[in-house]
Amino acid sequence: MLKRFAVCLFPLLLVSVGLLWAHGNNEHIMGTITAINGDHVTIKTQDGKSETVMLAKTTKYFIDKKTATATDMKVGSRVVVDAKTDPKMKMYSALEVKIGVTTPVKPDTKAKAAAPAEKHTGHK
């Protein structure tokens, strides 16, 4: 019984260690861009804090899994940044920036269209 348990537990342990190792020491910063200043952006996180993240030439940008550029970021854009702490600057340095896609809301033409008025002639 103990051998069977160990055999079942071992693959789960390997997968868990692999996932943690793949994540490494990187941080995930999620929030809304409040400022863009050349080589860094300021992000208001979900808990209300402001984080400054440096952008490097090697930073990769994505919108909906498609390659993007730094110019696709705008103040007000929602982002998820995979970053590491730069020990020299004591700030985050972005490895990858995923820019959120917002789709405009289409007006509901059926709900806004007025029902045609019925004509009453007084005859049945």
DOROBA-858781 format. One record per atom (N, C-alpha, C, CB): residue in one letter; z, x, y. Coordinates in steps of 0.05 Angstrom, whole numbers, plus 32768, in hexadecimal, padded with zeros to 4 digits. Glycine has a CB too. Example, Ala and Ser with C-alpha at 12.3 -4.5 7.8 and 13.67 -1.06 7.14 Angstrom:
% residues 2
residu,zz,xx,yy
A,809C,8108,7F8E;
A,809C,80F6,7FA6;
A,809C,8108,7FBE;
A,80B5,80E2,7FA7;
S,808E,8101,7FD3;
S,808F,8111,7FEB;
S,809D,8102,8001;
S,8072,811A,7FF4;
//
This chain:
% residues 124
residu,zz,xx,yy
M,8000,8010,7FE8;
M,8000,8000,8000;
M,8000,8011,8019;
M,8018,7FED,8000;
L,8010,8026,8019;
L,8012,8038,8030;
L,7FF7,8046,8035;
L,8028,804C,802D;
K,7FEA,804F,801F;
K,7FD0,805C,8021;
K,7FBB,8049,802E;
K,7FC6,8066,8006;
R,7FBB,8030,8025;
R,7FA8,801D,802F;
R,7FAD,8019,804D;
R,7FAB,8002,8020;
F,7FC6,8017,8055;
F,7FCD,8014,8072;
F,7FC3,802C,8082;
F,7FEB,8010,8075;
A,7FC8,8044,8077;
A,7FC0,805C,8085;
A,7FA1,805E,8087;
A,7FCB,8075,8076;
V,7F93,8056,8072;
V,7F76,8056,8073;
V,7F6B,8043,8088;
V,7F6B,8050,8057;
C,7F78,802C,808B;
C,7F6F,8018,809F;
C,7F77,8021,80BB;
C,7F7C,7FFD,8099;
L,7F8D,802E,80BE;
L,7F97,8036,80D8;
L,7F88,804F,80E3;
L,7FB4,803D,80D7;
F,7F7F,8060,80D2;
F,7F72,8079,80DB;
F,7F59,8074,80EC;
F,7F6B,808A,80C3;
P,7F46,8062,80E3;
P,7F2E,805D,80F4;
P,7F35,8051,810F;
P,7F1B,804B,80E5;
L,7F49,8040,8110;
L,7F52,8034,8129;
L,7F5D,804A,813C;
L,7F67,801E,8125;
L,7F6C,805C,8131;
L,7F76,8072,8140;
L,7F60,8084,814C;
L,7F89,8083,812F;
L,7F4C,808A,813C;
L,7F35,809A,8145;
L,7F26,808C,815C;
L,7F22,809F,812E;
V,7F22,8072,8159;
V,7F14,8063,816E;
V,7F24,8063,8188;
V,7F0E,8046,8165;
S,7F3E,805F,8185;
S,7F4F,805E,819D;
S,7F4F,8079,81AB;
S,7F6C,8057,8195;
V,7F52,808E,819D;
V,7F51,80A9,81A9;
V,7F36,80AF,81B6;
V,7F58,80BF,8193;
G,7F21,80A6,81A9;
G,7F06,80AA,81B4;
G,7F02,809B,81CE;
G,7EF1,80A1,81A0;
L,7F0C,8083,81D0;
L,7F0A,8074,81E8;
L,7F1A,8080,81FF;
L,7F13,8057,81E4;
L,7F32,8089,81F9;
L,7F42,8096,820D;
L,7F36,80B1,8216;
L,7F5E,809B,8203;
W,7F2A,80BF,8204;
W,7F1E,80D9,820B;
W,7F05,80D4,821C;
W,7F17,80E9,81F1;
A,7EF5,80C0,8215;
A,7EDD,80BA,8225;
A,7EE4,80B3,8241;
A,7ECD,80A4,8218;
H,7EFB,80A5,8245;
H,7F03,809E,8260;
H,7F0D,80B6,8270;
H,7F19,8089,825F;
G,7F18,80C9,8263;
G,7F21,80E2,8270;
G,7F36,80DC,8285;
G,7F0A,80F0,827C;
N,7F35,80ED,829A;
N,7F49,80EA,82B0;
N,7F3D,80DA,82C7;
N,7F51,8105,82B9;
N,7F27,80CC,82C3;
N,7F1A,80BE,82D9;
N,7F2A,80A4,82E0;
N,7EFE,80B6,82D1;
E,7F28,809D,82F9;
E,7F34,8085,8304;
E,7F1E,8070,8309;
E,7F45,808B,831E;
H,7F26,8057,8307;
H,7F14,8041,830E;
H,7F1F,8034,8327;
H,7F10,802C,82F7;
I,7F0F,8034,833C;
I,7F17,8027,8355;
I,7F05,800F,8359;
I,7F15,803C,836D;
M,7F11,7FF8,835B;
M,7F02,7FDF,835E;
M,7F0A,7FD2,8379;
M,7F07,7FCB,8347;
G,7EF6,7FC9,8388;
G,7EFC,7FBC,83A1;
G,7EE4,7FB8,83B2;
G,7F11,7FCC,83B0;
T,7EE8,7FB5,83CC;
T,7ED3,7FAF,83DF;
T,7ED1,7FC6,83F3;
T,7ED9,7F94,83EE;
I,7EB8,7FCE,83F8;
I,7EB4,7FE4,840C;
I,7EBA,7FDA,8428;
I,7E96,7FEE,840A;
T,7ECC,7FE9,8436;
T,7ED3,7FE1,8451;
T,7EC7,7FF4,8465;
T,7EF1,7FE1,8454;
A,7EBF,800C,845D;
A,7EB3,8020,846F;
A,7EA2,8034,845F;
A,7EC8,802E,8480;
I,7E8C,803C,846B;
I,7E7B,8051,8460;
I,7E78,8066,8475;
I,7E5F,8045,8456;
N,7E81,807E,846F;
N,7E80,8094,8483;
N,7E73,80AD,8476;
N,7E9C,809B,848D;
G,7E59,80AE,8476;
G,7E4A,80C5,846B;
G,7E50,80CA,844E;
G,7E52,80DD,847B;
D,7E61,80DE,8449;
D,7E66,80E7,842E;
D,7E7F,80DA,8421;
D,7E69,8104,842D;
H,7E89,80C5,842D;
H,7E9F,80B6,8420;
H,7EA0,8099,8428;
H,7EBA,80C3,8427;
V,7EAC,8089,8417;
V,7EAF,806C,841C;
V,7ECD,8065,841B;
V,7E9E,805B,8408;
T,7ED4,8050,8428;
T,7EEF,8045,8426;
T,7EED,802A,8418;
T,7EFC,8042,8443;
I,7EFE,8027,8404;
I,7EFE,800F,83F3;
I,7F19,8001,83F5;
I,7EF7,8016,83D6;
K,7F18,7FE8,83FB;
K,7F31,7FD8,83FA;
K,7F33,7FCE,83DD;
K,7F31,7FC0,840F;
T,7F48,7FD7,83CF;
T,7F4B,7FD0,83B3;
T,7F56,7FB3,83B0;
T,7F5E,7FE4,83A6;
Q,7F56,7FAA,8398;
Q,7F5F,7F8F,8392;
Q,7F7C,7F8A,839A;
Q,7F5B,7F89,8375;
D,7F8C,7FA0,839A;
D,7FA8,7F9C,83A2;
D,7FAD,7FA1,83BF;
D,7FBA,7FAF,8391;
G,7F97,7FA3,83CF;
G,7F99,7FA5,83EC;
G,7F9B,7FC2,83F7;
G,7FB1,7F97,83F5;
K,7F9B,7FD6,83E6;
K,7F9D,7FF2,83EF;
K,7F81,7FFB,83F8;
K,7FA8,8004,83D9;
S,7F80,800E,840A;
S,7F67,801B,8412;
S,7F65,8036,8404;
S,7F65,801E,8430;
E,7F4F,803B,83F7;
E,7F4B,8055,83E9;
E,7F31,8061,83F5;
E,7F49,8052,83CA;
T,7F32,807B,83FB;
T,7F1B,808A,8404;
T,7F10,8099,83ED;
T,7F22,809D,841C;
V,7EF5,8096,83E9;
V,7EE8,80A3,83D2;
V,7ED1,80B3,83DD;
V,7EDE,808E,83BD;
M,7ED1,80CD,83D5;
M,7EBB,80DF,83DD;
M,7EA2,80D9,83CC;
M,7EC3,80FD,83DB;
L,7E8B,80DC,83D8;
L,7E71,80D9,83CA;
L,7E64,80F4,83C8;
L,7E5F,80C4,83D8;
A,7E5C,80FB,83B0;
A,7E4F,8116,83AC;
A,7E31,8112,83A7;
A,7E5C,8125,8395;
K,7E22,8128,83A8;
K,7E06,8126,83A1;
K,7E02,811E,8384;
K,7DF8,8142,83A6;
T,7E16,8123,8374;
T,7E14,811D,8357;
T,7E1D,8101,8350;
T,7E23,8131,8347;
T,7E28,80F2,8364;
T,7E31,80D7,835F;
T,7E1A,80C5,8357;
T,7E40,80CB,8378;
K,7E1E,80B5,8342;
K,7E09,80A3,8338;
K,7E10,8087,8342;
K,7E07,80A4,8319;
Y,7DFB,8078,8349;
Y,7DFF,805D,8354;
Y,7DEF,8049,8342;
Y,7DF5,805B,8371;
F,7DFB,8032,833F;
F,7DEF,801D,832E;
F,7DF3,8002,833B;
F,7DFA,801E,8311;
I,7DDF,7FF1,8338;
I,7DE1,7FD4,833E;
I,7DD7,7FC6,8325;
I,7DD0,7FCC,8358;
D,7DE9,7FB7,8319;
D,7DE1,7FA7,8301;
D,7DD4,7FB9,82EC;
D,7DCF,7F90,8308;
K,7DDF,7FD0,82E6;
K,7DD6,7FE3,82D2;
K,7DBC,7FF1,82D9;
K,7DD3,7FD5,82B7;
K,7DB2,7FED,82F1;
K,7D99,7FFA,82FA;
K,7DA1,800F,830F;
K,7D85,7FE6,8307;
T,7D92,8025,830F;
T,7D98,803B,8321;
T,7D95,8032,833E;
T,7D85,8053,831B;
A,7DA8,803B,834E;
A,7DA8,8034,836B;
A,7DAD,804E,837B;
A,7DBE,801E,8372;
T,7DB0,804B,8395;
T,7DB6,8062,83A6;
T,7DCE,805C,83B7;
T,7D9D,806A,83B7;
A,7DD7,8070,83C5;
A,7DEE,806D,83D7;
A,7DE8,8059,83ED;
A,7DF7,8088,83E3;
T,7DCF,8058,83F5;
T,7DC7,8046,840B;
T,7DC9,8028,8403;
T,7DAB,804C,8415;
D,7DCB,8023,83E9;
D,7DCE,8007,83E0;
D,7DEB,7FFD,83E4;
D,7DC8,8006,83C2;
M,7DFE,800F,83EA;
M,7E19,8006,83F0;
M,7E1A,7FFC,840D;
M,7E2D,801E,83EC;
K,7E28,7FE7,8411;
K,7E2B,7FDB,842C;
K,7E48,7FD3,8430;
K,7E19,7FC2,8430;
V,7E51,7FD3,8448;
V,7E6C,7FC9,844E;
V,7E6D,7FAC,8444;
V,7E74,7FCB,846C;
G,7E82,7FA6,8434;
G,7E84,7F8B,8428;
G,7E7B,7F8A,840B;
G,7E74,7F78,8438;
S,7E6D,7F9F,8402;
S,7E65,7FA0,83E6;
S,7E7D,7FA4,83D4;
S,7E50,7FB7,83E1;
R,7E7D,7F96,83BD;
R,7E92,7F9A,83A9;
R,7E88,7FB1,8397;
R,7E97,7F80,8398;
V,7E9B,7FC3,8391;
V,7E94,7FDA,8381;
V,7EA9,7FE0,836C;
V,7E90,7FF3,8393;
V,7EA0,7FEE,8357;
V,7EB2,7FFA,8343;
V,7EAA,8017,8343;
V,7EAF,7FEC,8326;
V,7EBD,8028,8349;
V,7EB8,8045,834B;
V,7EC6,8053,8335;
V,7EC0,8050,8367;
D,7EB7,8064,8326;
D,7EC3,8075,8312;
D,7EC6,8090,8320;
D,7EB1,8078,82F7;
A,7EDF,8099,8324;
A,7EE4,80B0,8335;
A,7EF8,80C3,8328;
A,7EEE,80A8,8351;
K,7EF8,80DB,8331;
K,7F0D,80EE,8329;
K,7F1A,80F8,8343;
K,7F01,8106,8319;
T,7F32,8102,8340;
T,7F41,810C,8357;
T,7F38,8129,835C;
T,7F60,810C,8352;
D,7F2F,812E,8375;
D,7F27,8149,837D;
D,7F41,8157,8387;
D,7F11,8148,8394;
P,7F4A,816B,8378;
P,7F63,8179,837F;
P,7F62,8187,839A;
P,7F6B,818C,8369;
K,7F4B,8191,83A2;
K,7F49,819F,83BB;
K,7F4C,818C,83D3;
K,7F2E,81AE,83BD;
M,7F3E,8176,83D1;
M,7F3E,8163,83E7;
M,7F55,814E,83E5;
M,7F23,8154,83E8;
K,7F61,814C,83CD;
K,7F76,8139,83C7;
K,7F6C,811C,83CC;
K,7F8F,813F,83D7;
M,7F53,8118,83C4;
M,7F46,80FD,83C6;
M,7F37,80F8,83AD;
M,7F34,80FC,83DF;
Y,7F2D,80DF,83AB;
Y,7F1C,80D9,8394;
Y,7F00,80E2,839A;
Y,7F1C,80BA,838F;
S,7EF2,80EB,8385;
S,7ED6,80F3,8386;
S,7EC7,80E1,8373;
S,7ED2,8111,8380;
A,7EB3,80D2,837D;
A,7EA5,80BE,836C;
A,7E92,80CC,8359;
A,7E96,80AB,837E;
L,7E94,80C4,8340;
L,7E80,80CD,832B;
L,7E6A,80B8,8329;
L,7E8F,80D1,8310;
E,7E73,809E,832A;
E,7E60,8088,8326;
E,7E6A,8070,8337;
E,7E5E,8080,8308;
V,7E57,8063,8344;
V,7E5D,804B,8354;
V,7E4D,8034,834A;
V,7E59,8051,8372;
K,7E5A,801F,8341;
K,7E4C,8006,8339;
K,7E4F,7FF3,8350;
K,7E57,7FFA,831E;
I,7E38,7FEB,835C;
I,7E38,7FDA,8373;
I,7E34,7FBD,8369;
I,7E22,7FE2,8387;
G,7E45,7FAB,8372;
G,7E44,7F8F,8369;
G,7E2C,7F81,8375;
G,7E5D,7F81,8371;
V,7E22,7F6E,8366;
V,7E0B,7F5E,836E;
V,7E15,7F43,8376;
V,7DF5,7F5C,8358;
T,7E0E,7F3A,838E;
T,7E15,7F1F,8396;
T,7DFB,7F0F,8397;
T,7E24,7F1F,83B1;
T,7DFC,7EF8,838C;
T,7DE5,7EE7,838C;
T,7DEA,7ED0,83A0;
T,7DDE,7EDC,8370;
P,7DD7,7ECB,83B2;
P,7DDB,7EB6,83C5;
P,7DDE,7E9B,83B8;
P,7DC4,7EB5,83DA;
V,7DEF,7E8A,83C3;
V,7DF2,7E70,83B8;
V,7DDB,7E5E,83C1;
V,7E0E,7E63,83C0;
K,7DCE,7E51,83AE;
K,7DB8,7E3F,83B4;
K,7DC3,7E24,83BB;
K,7DA4,7E3E,839D;
P,7DBA,7E18,83D0;
P,7DC5,7DFD,83D7;
P,7DBB,7DE9,83C1;
P,7DBB,7DF5,83F3;
D,7DCD,7DD7,83BC;
D,7DC7,7DC2,83A8;
D,7DB7,7DAC,83B7;
D,7DE1,7DB6,839B;
T,7D9C,7DAD,83B4;
T,7D8B,7D9B,83C2;
T,7D8F,7D7E,83BA;
T,7D6E,7DA2,83BE;
K,7D97,7D7A,83A1;
K,7D9B,7D5E,8398;
K,7DB4,7D52,83A5;
K,7D9F,7D5E,8379;
A,7DC9,7D62,83A8;
A,7DE2,7D58,83B3;
A,7DDF,7D53,83D1;
A,7DF8,7D6C,83AE;
K,7DCE,7D63,83DF;
K,7DCB,7D60,83FC;
K,7DB6,7D4C,8404;
K,7DC4,7D7B,8408;
A,7DA4,7D45,83F2;
A,7D8F,7D32,83F8;
A,7D9C,7D17,83FA;
A,7D78,7D32,83E3;
A,7D97,7D09,8410;
A,7DA2,7CEE,8414;
A,7D93,7CDB,8403;
A,7DA1,7CE6,8432;
A,7DA1,7CC8,83F8;
A,7D94,7CB3,83E8;
A,7D84,7CA2,83FA;
A,7DAA,7CA2,83D8;
P,7D6B,7C9B,83F1;
P,7D5A,7C8A,8402;
P,7D68,7C6F,8407;
P,7D3E,7C86,83F6;
A,7D65,7C66,841F;
A,7D71,7C4C,8426;
A,7D61,7C35,8419;
A,7D73,7C48,8445;
E,7D6F,7C22,840F;
E,7D62,7C0B,8403;
E,7D5B,7BF7,8419;
E,7D73,7BFD,83ED;
K,7D43,7BEB,8416;
K,7D3B,7BD7,8429;
K,7D44,7BBC,841F;
K,7D1C,7BD7,842D;
H,7D51,7BAE,8430;
H,7D5A,7B93,8429;
H,7D4A,7B7F,8438;
H,7D79,7B8F,842F;
T,7D3C,7B6E,842A;
T,7D2B,7B5A,8437;
T,7D39,7B3E,8439;
T,7D10,7B57,8429;
G,7D4F,7B3C,842C;
G,7D5D,7B23,842C;
G,7D54,7B10,8416;
G,7D5A,7B15,8447;
H,7D3F,7B18,8407;
H,7D35,7B08,83F1;
H,7D3D,7B14,83D6;
H,7D16,7B05,83F3;
K,7D42,7B03,83C3;
K,7D49,7B0D,83A8;
K,7D33,7B07,8395;
K,7D62,7B01,839E;
//
